[in-house]
Amino acid sequence: MKKTAEKGLVSKVAGALDSLKKAERRVAEYVIKNPDKIIHKSIMEVAKNSGVADATVVRFCRTFGLKGFQDLKIRLARELVSERERVYEDLSEADTAEVVLKKVFQANIRALEDTLNVIDSKEFKKAVALLKNTSRVFFIGVGTSGPNVIDAYNKFSRLGINCLCQTDSHLQVMTAAILQKGDVVVAVSHSGSTKDPIETIKVAKRSGAKVICITNNSLSPLTKVADVKLFTASRETKFRSEAMSSRLAQTSILNSLYMAVALADMKMTLKYNKKIEDAIVQKQF
């Protein structure tokens, strides 16, 4: 998993941009814009071009789990190998309908590939274990994350798991207050910095629940309160400011969790699917 995780470094840095301190953010912005140049530069050159001290570059590397500046250069070099194989461009007002179609699909495909590269398999297994061994799951998300948690609620309910779902911030906190030890909260937030889900999680943890978060920002406040962390990786642009690609990555992670839990006990999965099919058939002509 380590090797594939390296490929998503630039996306991981981009996702955490808003959570970095001012000086480290300058380094991050330089890395995002110039990954190909950094592999040929010294730490002093990168520091100078970023307008920071050498020590800040070192801190930046450690923030993202790198051993040092040389490790940063090696990982960027590995990432660039696959980066050159793909062409991604921002949308333009001059683009034809056909070009827009192609660019949007390319962006979504890239987001899924980058997300697959940055997900920690150990964290994913922890999430599956929590969901397999709980009797109640509470899905929360606000804004653009709302539709994804509703979809997850519908899927996991099919497994006979007692599921709850709230997209209203007040109802989220109220529900979190009555959770019990052993319950699991799945929180979805692109930025990981929205106050509502974080407040809900704090209440849920006081009730004894465990928390799985899905976010694009590895350094966000959300990750500091979650027990298990799963990251998406997408590079949103000025024409895609509503985390369009990230929403596809979020739902792909949720679907993967659903399938992993379903396959863990196929006997029960088939049993509940049969019951649902028998009930739904009555709704059809």
Phi and psi restraints in degrees (value plus and minus 20) as a CYANA .aco file:
   2 LYS   PHI     -79.1   -39.1
   2 LYS   PSI     -61.8   -21.8
   3 LYS   PHI     -85.0   -45.0
   3 LYS   PSI     -64.7   -24.7
   4 THR   PHI     -88.7   -48.7
   4 THR   PSI     -53.5   -13.5
   5 ALA   PHI     -82.1   -42.1
   5 ALA   PSI     -50.8   -10.8
   6 GLU   PHI     -81.8   -41.8
   6 GLU   PSI     -54.1   -14.1
   7 LYS   PHI     -85.5   -45.5
   7 LYS   PSI     -41.3    -1.3
   8 GLY   PHI    -119.5   -79.5
   8 GLY   PSI      -1.7    38.3
   9 LEU   PHI     -81.4   -41.4
   9 LEU   PSI     -68.0   -28.0
  10 VAL   PHI     -82.5   -42.5
  10 VAL   PSI     -61.0   -21.0
  11 SER   PHI     -85.0   -45.0
  11 SER   PSI     -58.2   -18.2
  12 LYS   PHI     -84.6   -44.6
  12 LYS   PSI     -62.3   -22.3
  13 VAL   PHI     -83.8   -43.8
  13 VAL   PSI     -63.6   -23.6
  14 ALA   PHI     -82.3   -42.3
  14 ALA   PSI     -58.6   -18.6
  15 GLY   PHI     -88.3   -48.3
  15 GLY   PSI     -47.9    -7.9
  16 ALA   PHI    -117.1   -77.1
  16 ALA   PSI     -16.2    23.8
  17 LEU   PHI     -71.9   -31.9
  17 LEU   PSI     -67.0   -27.0
  18 ASP   PHI     -89.4   -49.4
  18 ASP   PSI     -36.2     3.8
  19 SER   PHI    -116.9   -76.9
  19 SER   PSI     -23.8    16.2
  20 LEU   PHI    -103.9   -63.9
  20 LEU   PSI     130.7   170.7
  21 LYS   PHI     -88.9   -48.9
  21 LYS   PSI     140.3   180.3
  22 LYS   PHI     -71.3   -31.3
  22 LYS   PSI     -68.1   -28.1
  23 ALA   PHI     -87.4   -47.4
  23 ALA   PSI     -65.7   -25.7
  24 GLU   PHI     -86.3   -46.3
  24 GLU   PSI     -49.9    -9.9
  25 ARG   PHI     -85.6   -45.6
  25 ARG   PSI     -55.4   -15.4
  26 ARG   PHI     -81.3   -41.3
  26 ARG   PSI     -61.9   -21.9
  27 VAL   PHI     -84.5   -44.5
  27 VAL   PSI     -64.2   -24.2
  28 ALA   PHI     -79.9   -39.9
  28 ALA   PSI     -64.5   -24.5
  29 GLU   PHI     -82.7   -42.7
  29 GLU   PSI     -57.5   -17.5
  30 TYR   PHI     -88.0   -48.0
  30 TYR   PSI     -60.0   -20.0
  31 VAL   PHI     -82.9   -42.9
  31 VAL   PSI     -64.7   -24.7
  32 ILE   PHI     -82.7   -42.7
  32 ILE   PSI     -60.4   -20.4
  33 LYS   PHI    -103.8   -63.8
  33 LYS   PSI     -45.1    -5.1
  34 ASN   PHI    -152.4  -112.4
  34 ASN   PSI      26.9    66.9
  35 PRO   PHI     -81.4   -41.4
  35 PRO   PSI     -53.5   -13.5
  36 ASP   PHI     -92.8   -52.8
  36 ASP   PSI     -48.5    -8.5
  37 LYS   PHI     -99.7   -59.7
  37 LYS   PSI     -55.0   -15.0
  38 ILE   PHI     -81.2   -41.2
  38 ILE   PSI     -55.0   -15.0
  39 ILE   PHI     -86.3   -46.3
  39 ILE   PSI     -31.9     8.1
  40 HIS   PHI    -131.4   -91.4
  40 HIS   PSI     -14.6    25.4
  41 LYS   PHI    -131.7   -91.7
  41 LYS   PSI     142.1   182.1
  42 SER   PHI    -109.2   -69.2
  42 SER   PSI     147.2   187.2
  43 ILE   PHI     -83.4   -43.4
  43 ILE   PSI     -53.1   -13.1
  44 MET   PHI     -87.6   -47.6
  44 MET   PSI     -57.7   -17.7
  45 GLU   PHI     -88.2   -48.2
  45 GLU   PSI     -61.5   -21.5
  46 VAL   PHI     -84.9   -44.9
  46 VAL   PSI     -61.7   -21.7
  47 ALA   PHI     -82.2   -42.2
  47 ALA   PSI     -65.0   -25.0
  48 LYS   PHI     -83.6   -43.6
  48 LYS   PSI     -65.3   -25.3
  49 ASN   PHI     -88.4   -48.4
  49 ASN   PSI     -44.2    -4.2
  50 SER   PHI    -110.0   -70.0
  50 SER   PSI     -32.4     7.6
  51 GLY   PHI      55.2    95.2
  51 GLY   PSI      13.3    53.3
  52 VAL   PHI    -154.0  -114.0
  52 VAL   PSI     155.6   195.6
  53 ALA   PHI    -103.4   -63.4
  53 ALA   PSI     139.7   179.7
  54 ASP   PHI     -76.1   -36.1
  54 ASP   PSI     -58.8   -18.8
  55 ALA   PHI     -82.5   -42.5
  55 ALA   PSI     -50.2   -10.2
  56 THR   PHI     -87.4   -47.4
  56 THR   PSI     -57.8   -17.8
  57 VAL   PHI     -84.3   -44.3
  57 VAL   PSI     -60.2   -20.2
  58 VAL   PHI     -83.9   -43.9
  58 VAL   PSI     -64.7   -24.7
  59 ARG   PHI     -81.8   -41.8
  59 ARG   PSI     -59.7   -19.7
  60 PHE   PHI     -79.5   -39.5
  60 PHE   PSI     -65.5   -25.5
  61 CYS   PHI     -80.3   -40.3
  61 CYS   PSI     -64.4   -24.4
  62 ARG   PHI     -87.7   -47.7
  62 ARG   PSI     -54.0   -14.0
  63 THR   PHI     -77.5   -37.5
  63 THR   PSI     -54.7   -14.7
  64 PHE   PHI    -121.8   -81.8
  64 PHE   PSI       2.2    42.2
  65 GLY   PHI      54.1    94.1
  65 GLY   PSI      -1.2    38.8
  66 LEU   PHI    -110.3   -70.3
  66 LEU   PSI     130.9   170.9
  67 LYS   PHI     -93.4   -53.4
  67 LYS   PSI     -44.9    -4.9
  68 GLY   PHI     149.9   189.9
  68 GLY   PSI    -189.8  -149.8
  69 PHE   PHI     -84.5   -44.5
  69 PHE   PSI     -58.9   -18.9
  70 GLN   PHI     -83.1   -43.1
  70 GLN   PSI     -57.9   -17.9
  71 ASP   PHI     -83.3   -43.3
  71 ASP   PSI     -59.0   -19.0
  72 LEU   PHI     -79.8   -39.8
  72 LEU   PSI     -65.7   -25.7
  73 LYS   PHI     -83.8   -43.8
  73 LYS   PSI     -61.4   -21.4
  74 ILE   PHI     -83.9   -43.9
  74 ILE   PSI     -64.9   -24.9
  75 ARG   PHI     -90.0   -50.0
  75 ARG   PSI     -55.4   -15.4
  76 LEU   PHI     -86.6   -46.6
  76 LEU   PSI     -58.6   -18.6
  77 ALA   PHI     -82.5   -42.5
  77 ALA   PSI     -62.3   -22.3
  78 ARG   PHI     -85.4   -45.4
  78 ARG   PSI     -58.5   -18.5
  79 GLU   PHI     -87.3   -47.3
  79 GLU   PSI     -57.4   -17.4
  80 LEU   PHI     -85.5   -45.5
  80 LEU   PSI     -43.9    -3.9
  81 VAL   PHI     -80.9   -40.9
  81 VAL   PSI     -67.5   -27.5
  82 SER   PHI     -99.1   -59.1
  82 SER   PSI     -46.8    -6.8
  83 GLU   PHI     -84.5   -44.5
  83 GLU   PSI     -57.9   -17.9
  84 ARG   PHI     -92.8   -52.8
  84 ARG   PSI     -36.7     3.3
  85 GLU   PHI     -99.3   -59.3
  85 GLU   PSI     -31.3     8.7
  86 ARG   PHI    -144.2  -104.2
  86 ARG   PSI     123.5   163.5
  87 VAL   PHI    -136.5   -96.5
  87 VAL   PSI     102.7   142.7
  88 TYR   PHI    -149.7  -109.7
  88 TYR   PSI     110.7   150.7
  89 GLU   PHI    -147.2  -107.2
  89 GLU   PSI     132.1   172.1
  90 ASP   PHI     -91.5   -51.5
  90 ASP   PSI     137.2   177.2
  91 LEU   PHI     -93.2   -53.2
  91 LEU   PSI     130.2   170.2
  92 SER   PHI    -152.3  -112.3
  92 SER   PSI     128.7   168.7
  93 GLU   PHI     -81.7   -41.7
  93 GLU   PSI     -41.9    -1.9
  94 ALA   PHI    -105.0   -65.0
  94 ALA   PSI     -26.4    13.6
  95 ASP   PHI     -87.3   -47.3
  95 ASP   PSI     121.1   161.1
  96 THR   PHI     -96.9   -56.9
  96 THR   PSI     148.6   188.6
  97 ALA   PHI     -79.8   -39.8
  97 ALA   PSI     -58.5   -18.5
  98 GLU   PHI     -86.5   -46.5
  98 GLU   PSI     -58.7   -18.7
  99 VAL   PHI     -88.7   -48.7
  99 VAL   PSI     -60.5   -20.5
 100 VAL   PHI     -79.4   -39.4
 100 VAL   PSI     -65.2   -25.2
 101 LEU   PHI     -76.1   -36.1
 101 LEU   PSI     -67.8   -27.8
 102 LYS   PHI     -85.3   -45.3
 102 LYS   PSI     -63.8   -23.8
 103 LYS   PHI     -87.1   -47.1
 103 LYS   PSI     -60.2   -20.2
 104 VAL   PHI     -84.3   -44.3
 104 VAL   PSI     -63.4   -23.4
 105 PHE   PHI     -85.1   -45.1
 105 PHE   PSI     -60.4   -20.4
 106 GLN   PHI     -82.4   -42.4
 106 GLN   PSI     -60.8   -20.8
 107 ALA   PHI     -84.5   -44.5
 107 ALA   PSI     -61.6   -21.6
 108 ASN   PHI     -88.3   -48.3
 108 ASN   PSI     -61.0   -21.0
 109 ILE   PHI     -82.6   -42.6
 109 ILE   PSI     -62.1   -22.1
 110 ARG   PHI     -84.3   -44.3
 110 ARG   PSI     -61.4   -21.4
 111 ALA   PHI     -80.9   -40.9
 111 ALA   PSI     -60.7   -20.7
 112 LEU   PHI     -87.7   -47.7
 112 LEU   PSI     -62.1   -22.1
 113 GLU   PHI     -84.8   -44.8
 113 GLU   PSI     -64.8   -24.8
 114 ASP   PHI     -85.6   -45.6
 114 ASP   PSI     -57.7   -17.7
 115 THR   PHI     -84.7   -44.7
 115 THR   PSI     -62.9   -22.9
 116 LEU   PHI     -80.5   -40.5
 116 LEU   PSI     -54.1   -14.1
 117 ASN   PHI     -93.7   -53.7
 117 ASN   PSI     -50.5   -10.5
 118 VAL   PHI    -114.8   -74.8
 118 VAL   PSI     -33.9     6.1
 119 ILE   PHI     -87.7   -47.7
 119 ILE   PSI     112.4   152.4
 120 ASP   PHI    -104.6   -64.6
 120 ASP   PSI      98.1   138.1
 121 SER   PHI     -82.0   -42.0
 121 SER   PSI     -52.3   -12.3
 122 LYS   PHI     -86.6   -46.6
 122 LYS   PSI     -61.1   -21.1
 123 GLU   PHI     -86.2   -46.2
 123 GLU   PSI     -58.4   -18.4
 124 PHE   PHI     -83.5   -43.5
 124 PHE   PSI     -62.2   -22.2
 125 LYS   PHI     -84.2   -44.2
 125 LYS   PSI     -57.4   -17.4
 126 LYS   PHI     -82.3   -42.3
 126 LYS   PSI     -62.1   -22.1
 127 ALA   PHI     -83.0   -43.0
 127 ALA   PSI     -63.4   -23.4
 128 VAL   PHI     -81.9   -41.9
 128 VAL   PSI     -63.8   -23.8
 129 ALA   PHI     -81.1   -41.1
 129 ALA   PSI     -62.7   -22.7
 130 LEU   PHI     -82.6   -42.6
 130 LEU   PSI     -64.0   -24.0
 131 LEU   PHI     -90.5   -50.5
 131 LEU   PSI     -52.0   -12.0
 132 LYS   PHI     -90.0   -50.0
 132 LYS   PSI     -52.1   -12.1
 133 ASN   PHI    -125.4   -85.4
 133 ASN   PSI      -7.7    32.3
 134 THR   PHI    -124.8   -84.8
 134 THR   PSI     136.8   176.8
 135 SER   PHI    -122.1   -82.1
 135 SER   PSI     -29.4    10.6
 136 ARG   PHI    -169.9  -129.9
 136 ARG   PSI     112.7   152.7
 137 VAL   PHI    -142.2  -102.2
 137 VAL   PSI     113.6   153.6
 138 PHE   PHI    -136.6   -96.6
 138 PHE   PSI      92.6   132.6
 139 PHE   PHI    -114.2   -74.2
 139 PHE   PSI     109.0   149.0
 140 ILE   PHI    -152.7  -112.7
 140 ILE   PSI     125.9   165.9
 141 GLY   PHI    -194.1  -154.1
 141 GLY   PSI     125.9   165.9
 142 VAL   PHI    -142.9  -102.9
 142 VAL   PSI     143.3   183.3
 143 GLY   PHI      41.6    81.6
 143 GLY   PSI    -151.7  -111.7
 144 THR   PHI     -89.5   -49.5
 144 THR   PSI     -35.7     4.3
 145 SER   PHI    -101.3   -61.3
 145 SER   PSI     -34.8     5.2
 146 GLY   PHI     -75.3   -35.3
 146 GLY   PSI     -71.7   -31.7
 147 PRO   PHI     -78.3   -38.3
 147 PRO   PSI     -53.9   -13.9
 148 ASN   PHI     -90.1   -50.1
 148 ASN   PSI     -57.6   -17.6
 149 VAL   PHI     -94.1   -54.1
 149 VAL   PSI     -50.1   -10.1
 150 ILE   PHI     -85.7   -45.7
 150 ILE   PSI     -62.4   -22.4
 151 ASP   PHI     -83.1   -43.1
 151 ASP   PSI     -61.5   -21.5
 152 ALA   PHI     -84.1   -44.1
 152 ALA   PSI     -61.3   -21.3
 153 TYR   PHI     -77.3   -37.3
 153 TYR   PSI     -65.3   -25.3
 154 ASN   PHI     -82.8   -42.8
 154 ASN   PSI     -59.7   -19.7
 155 LYS   PHI     -89.7   -49.7
 155 LYS   PSI     -71.9   -31.9
 156 PHE   PHI     -86.1   -46.1
 156 PHE   PSI     -46.7    -6.7
 157 SER   PHI     -82.6   -42.6
 157 SER   PSI     -48.5    -8.5
 158 ARG   PHI     -88.0   -48.0
 158 ARG   PSI     -35.3     4.7
 159 LEU   PHI    -111.5   -71.5
 159 LEU   PSI     -15.2    24.8
 160 GLY   PHI      61.7   101.7
 160 GLY   PSI     -10.4    29.6
 161 ILE   PHI    -103.6   -63.6
 161 ILE   PSI     118.5   158.5
 162 ASN   PHI     -91.5   -51.5
 162 ASN   PSI      87.0   127.0
 163 CYS   PHI    -132.5   -92.5
 163 CYS   PSI     124.9   164.9
 164 LEU   PHI    -145.7  -105.7
 164 LEU   PSI     133.0   173.0
 165 CYS   PHI    -172.0  -132.0
 165 CYS   PSI     111.5   151.5
 166 GLN   PHI    -160.3  -120.3
 166 GLN   PSI     114.5   154.5
 167 THR   PHI    -133.4   -93.4
 167 THR   PSI     -23.4    16.6
 168 ASP   PHI    -113.2   -73.2
 168 ASP   PSI     109.6   149.6
 169 SER   PHI     -81.8   -41.8
 169 SER   PSI     -59.0   -19.0
 170 HIS   PHI     -88.6   -48.6
 170 HIS   PSI     -63.1   -23.1
 171 LEU   PHI     -87.5   -47.5
 171 LEU   PSI     -50.4   -10.4
 172 GLN   PHI     -81.9   -41.9
 172 GLN   PSI     -69.0   -29.0
 173 VAL   PHI     -84.7   -44.7
 173 VAL   PSI     -60.9   -20.9
 174 MET   PHI     -81.1   -41.1
 174 MET   PSI     -64.2   -24.2
 175 THR   PHI     -87.7   -47.7
 175 THR   PSI     -61.0   -21.0
 176 ALA   PHI     -79.8   -39.8
 176 ALA   PSI     -52.7   -12.7
 177 ALA   PHI     -87.3   -47.3
 177 ALA   PSI     -43.4    -3.4
 178 ILE   PHI    -126.3   -86.3
 178 ILE   PSI      -8.6    31.4
 179 LEU   PHI     -91.5   -51.5
 179 LEU   PSI     145.2   185.2
 180 GLN   PHI    -149.6  -109.6
 180 GLN   PSI     148.7   188.7
 181 LYS   PHI     -78.8   -38.8
 181 LYS   PSI     111.9   151.9
 182 GLY   PHI      80.9   120.9
 182 GLY   PSI     -37.6     2.4
 183 ASP   PHI     -93.0   -53.0
 183 ASP   PSI     137.5   177.5
 184 VAL   PHI    -145.8  -105.8
 184 VAL   PSI     113.1   153.1
 185 VAL   PHI    -124.5   -84.5
 185 VAL   PSI     111.9   151.9
 186 VAL   PHI    -132.2   -92.2
 186 VAL   PSI      90.7   130.7
 187 ALA   PHI    -127.4   -87.4
 187 ALA   PSI     107.5   147.5
 188 VAL   PHI    -136.1   -96.1
 188 VAL   PSI     103.8   143.8
 189 SER   PHI    -173.3  -133.3
 189 SER   PSI     100.5   140.5
 190 HIS   PHI     -79.8   -39.8
 190 HIS   PSI     -71.4   -31.4
 191 SER   PHI     -99.2   -59.2
 191 SER   PSI     -50.0   -10.0
 192 GLY   PHI      51.1    91.1
 192 GLY   PSI     -10.4    29.6
 193 SER   PHI    -139.7   -99.7
 193 SER   PSI     -15.3    24.7
 194 THR   PHI     -94.3   -54.3
 194 THR   PSI     112.3   152.3
 195 LYS   PHI     -84.6   -44.6
 195 LYS   PSI     -60.8   -20.8
 196 ASP   PHI     -76.2   -36.2
 196 ASP   PSI     -74.9   -34.9
 197 PRO   PHI     -84.5   -44.5
 197 PRO   PSI     -51.5   -11.5
 198 ILE   PHI     -88.2   -48.2
 198 ILE   PSI     -62.0   -22.0
 199 GLU   PHI     -82.7   -42.7
 199 GLU   PSI     -61.0   -21.0
 200 THR   PHI     -82.6   -42.6
 200 THR   PSI     -62.5   -22.5
 201 ILE   PHI     -82.7   -42.7
 201 ILE   PSI     -61.5   -21.5
 202 LYS   PHI     -80.7   -40.7
 202 LYS   PSI     -60.5   -20.5
 203 VAL   PHI     -86.8   -46.8
 203 VAL   PSI     -62.4   -22.4
 204 ALA   PHI     -82.8   -42.8
 204 ALA   PSI     -60.1   -20.1
 205 LYS   PHI     -88.7   -48.7
 205 LYS   PSI     -53.2   -13.2
 206 ARG   PHI     -86.7   -46.7
 206 ARG   PSI     -45.3    -5.3
 207 SER   PHI    -102.6   -62.6
 207 SER   PSI     -27.6    12.4
 208 GLY   PHI      82.1   122.1
 208 GLY   PSI     -15.5    24.5
 209 ALA   PHI    -100.1   -60.1
 209 ALA   PSI     134.4   174.4
 210 LYS   PHI    -116.0   -76.0
 210 LYS   PSI     134.5   174.5
 211 VAL   PHI    -147.8  -107.8
 211 VAL   PSI     109.7   149.7
 212 ILE   PHI    -130.5   -90.5
 212 ILE   PSI     107.8   147.8
 213 CYS   PHI    -135.9   -95.9
 213 CYS   PSI     128.6   168.6
 214 ILE   PHI    -145.3  -105.3
 214 ILE   PSI      94.7   134.7
 215 THR   PHI    -168.9  -128.9
 215 THR   PSI     142.2   182.2
 216 ASN   PHI    -112.5   -72.5
 216 ASN   PSI     -30.1     9.9
 217 ASN   PHI    -132.8   -92.8
 217 ASN   PSI      85.9   125.9
 218 SER   PHI     -91.2   -51.2
 218 SER   PSI     -33.1     6.9
 219 LEU   PHI    -133.4   -93.4
 219 LEU   PSI      -4.4    35.6
 220 SER   PHI     -95.2   -55.2
 220 SER   PSI     141.9   181.9
 221 PRO   PHI     -78.5   -38.5
 221 PRO   PSI     -50.3   -10.3
 222 LEU   PHI     -80.4   -40.4
 222 LEU   PSI     -61.1   -21.1
 223 THR   PHI     -88.1   -48.1
 223 THR   PSI     -42.7    -2.7
 224 LYS   PHI     -95.6   -55.6
 224 LYS   PSI     -39.7     0.3
 225 VAL   PHI    -129.5   -89.5
 225 VAL   PSI     -27.6    12.4
 226 ALA   PHI    -107.4   -67.4
 226 ALA   PSI     131.1   171.1
 227 ASP   PHI    -106.6   -66.6
 227 ASP   PSI     -55.5   -15.5
 228 VAL   PHI    -147.9  -107.9
 228 VAL   PSI     114.6   154.6
 229 LYS   PHI    -142.7  -102.7
 229 LYS   PSI     104.2   144.2
 230 LEU   PHI    -141.8  -101.8
 230 LEU   PSI     108.0   148.0
 231 PHE   PHI    -130.9   -90.9
 231 PHE   PSI     118.6   158.6
 232 THR   PHI    -112.6   -72.6
 232 THR   PSI     146.5   186.5
 233 ALA   PHI    -165.9  -125.9
 233 ALA   PSI      87.1   127.1
 234 SER   PHI    -164.6  -124.6
 234 SER   PSI     131.3   171.3
 235 ARG   PHI    -130.0   -90.0
 235 ARG   PSI      69.7   109.7
 236 GLU   PHI     -89.8   -49.8
 236 GLU   PSI     131.8   171.8
 237 THR   PHI    -144.8  -104.8
 237 THR   PSI    -199.8  -159.8
 238 LYS   PHI     -83.4   -43.4
 238 LYS   PSI     -44.5    -4.5
 239 PHE   PHI    -113.3   -73.3
 239 PHE   PSI     -24.8    15.2
 240 ARG   PHI    -151.3  -111.3
 240 ARG   PSI      36.7    76.7
 241 SER   PHI     -98.1   -58.1
 241 SER   PSI     -30.7     9.3
 242 GLU   PHI    -115.6   -75.6
 242 GLU   PSI      10.2    50.2
 243 ALA   PHI      34.1    74.1
 243 ALA   PSI      25.6    65.6
 244 MET   PHI     -81.4   -41.4
 244 MET   PSI     -70.2   -30.2
 245 SER   PHI     -87.9   -47.9
 245 SER   PSI     -56.0   -16.0
 246 SER   PHI     -84.0   -44.0
 246 SER   PSI     -53.7   -13.7
 247 ARG   PHI     -84.6   -44.6
 247 ARG   PSI     -56.6   -16.6
 248 LEU   PHI     -86.7   -46.7
 248 LEU   PSI     -59.3   -19.3
 249 ALA   PHI     -86.2   -46.2
 249 ALA   PSI     -60.5   -20.5
 250 GLN   PHI     -79.9   -39.9
 250 GLN   PSI     -70.1   -30.1
 251 THR   PHI     -88.2   -48.2
 251 THR   PSI     -47.4    -7.4
 252 SER   PHI     -88.6   -48.6
 252 SER   PSI     -59.1   -19.1
 253 ILE   PHI     -85.4   -45.4
 253 ILE   PSI     -65.1   -25.1
 254 LEU   PHI     -81.9   -41.9
 254 LEU   PSI     -61.3   -21.3
 255 ASN   PHI     -85.6   -45.6
 255 ASN   PSI     -56.7   -16.7
 256 SER   PHI     -86.2   -46.2
 256 SER   PSI     -61.3   -21.3
 257 LEU   PHI     -82.6   -42.6
 257 LEU   PSI     -63.1   -23.1
 258 TYR   PHI     -79.7   -39.7
 258 TYR   PSI     -67.9   -27.9
 259 MET   PHI     -86.6   -46.6
 259 MET   PSI     -58.5   -18.5
 260 ALA   PHI     -83.6   -43.6
 260 ALA   PSI     -61.6   -21.6
 261 VAL   PHI     -89.3   -49.3
 261 VAL   PSI     -60.6   -20.6
 262 ALA   PHI     -83.0   -43.0
 262 ALA   PSI     -62.3   -22.3
 263 LEU   PHI     -93.4   -53.4
 263 LEU   PSI     -38.7     1.3
 264 ALA   PHI     -88.2   -48.2
 264 ALA   PSI     -44.4    -4.4
 265 ASP   PHI    -164.3  -124.3
 265 ASP   PSI      57.1    97.1
 266 MET   PHI     -83.7   -43.7
 266 MET   PSI     -51.6   -11.6
 267 LYS   PHI     -80.6   -40.6
 267 LYS   PSI     -68.1   -28.1
 268 MET   PHI     -89.9   -49.9
 268 MET   PSI     -57.9   -17.9
 269 THR   PHI     -80.2   -40.2
 269 THR   PSI     -67.1   -27.1
 270 LEU   PHI     -86.3   -46.3
 270 LEU   PSI     -54.9   -14.9
 271 LYS   PHI     -81.8   -41.8
 271 LYS   PSI     -69.2   -29.2
 272 TYR   PHI     -90.6   -50.6
 272 TYR   PSI     -55.3   -15.3
 273 ASN   PHI     -82.4   -42.4
 273 ASN   PSI     -59.3   -19.3
 274 LYS   PHI     -82.9   -42.9
 274 LYS   PSI     -63.5   -23.5
 275 LYS   PHI     -82.7   -42.7
 275 LYS   PSI     -62.0   -22.0
 276 ILE   PHI     -86.2   -46.2
 276 ILE   PSI     -62.7   -22.7
 277 GLU   PHI     -82.7   -42.7
 277 GLU   PSI     -60.1   -20.1
 278 ASP   PHI     -84.7   -44.7
 278 ASP   PSI     -54.8   -14.8
 279 ALA   PHI     -96.1   -56.1
 279 ALA   PSI     -59.9   -19.9
 280 ILE   PHI     -90.8   -50.8
 280 ILE   PSI     -52.5   -12.5
 281 VAL   PHI     -78.3   -38.3
 281 VAL   PSI     -47.8    -7.8
 282 GLN   PHI     -91.7   -51.7
 282 GLN   PSI     -35.7     4.3
 283 LYS   PHI    -107.8   -67.8
 283 LYS   PSI     -24.9    15.1
 284 GLN   PHI    -124.5   -84.5
 284 GLN   PSI     130.6   170.6
